[in-house]
């Protein structure tokens, strides 16, 4: 069975779908069927939009916070790799200076 290619959606498209649900008077299932989306995708987008608007549960991360967290994790991973490389290089040169 071939794996289905994952679709990507623009921020504007997601915002338009969320707007239809929140302001258009349609429920999530109707909007999902209309745009050939999964119910869970539309549900997640609506939840995230509510969090971004300050209406989400306490402790929920906004989209900007999630992006920053991803960026910081990537940077942290790179810094660890650089640190490990420098440790190995220092050990190599210390060993060969004798």
N, C-alpha and C positions, 0 to 999 in steps of 0.2 A: 504494500500500500504506500503510495507516494505521499510524502509529507507536504501539507499545504503551505504555500509561502505566506509568511506573516505580512499583513498589510500595515502600512504606516499612514497616519492621518495628521494633517496639519493642525496647529493650535486653533486656527480660525474655524476649521471644520468642526472640531470638538466643541468650540464655544458656541457655534451655531446649533449644534445638536442639543447641547445643554439648554440653550435659550428656548428651543422649541419645547423642551420638557417643562422648564420652570415657568416660562411666560406664555407659551403657545397653547396651553390647555390640553396638551396631549400627554398620555402616560408613556412611560419608558418603553414598554413593549411595542406600542404603536410606532414610535419613532425608530426603534431598532428594526422592525420589519420594513418600514418605509425606506431606510437607507441600507438594508441588508447587513445589519450589524448584530452582534450578539447582545442579548439582554444584559449580560454581566459587564460588557464594555461600557454601555450607556450608563448603567448603574454606577460604575466606578468613576466615570467622567462627572456625573452629577454630584456624587459625594465629594470629589476633589474640588469641584467648583464651589460647593458650600463651605468647605474648609478654607479655601482661598478667600472667600467673602467673610470669614470670621464666624461662620455659623456651625462649624464642625465640633466634634467632641474635643474635650480638653486634651492637650498634648499631641494632637494630630499635626503633622507637618504640612506646611503649604507647599505649593509647587516650587517656589523659589528656594525654600529651605531644603527640599529634596534634591534640587539641582546643585545647591552649594555642598550638601553632604556628599553627593556623588563625586563632585570635583575634589573635595578634600580627601576623600578615600583614595582616589586615583593618585593625587599628589603624595599622600602618605605612603602608598605602595611604591612609588618611584623613589622616594627618599630612602626607604628601607633597602631597596635594591642598590642604590648608590652607596649607602653606608656599608652594606655587606661587601660590596666590591672593594671599597677603600680599606676595610679590615683585612681582606685577603691580600691586597696589594702591600699593605704595611707589614703583614706577617711575612710575605715573600721577600721583601727587601731587607727586613731585619734578619732573616735567616741567611741571606746571601751576602751580608756585609761582613761577616766574621772572617 
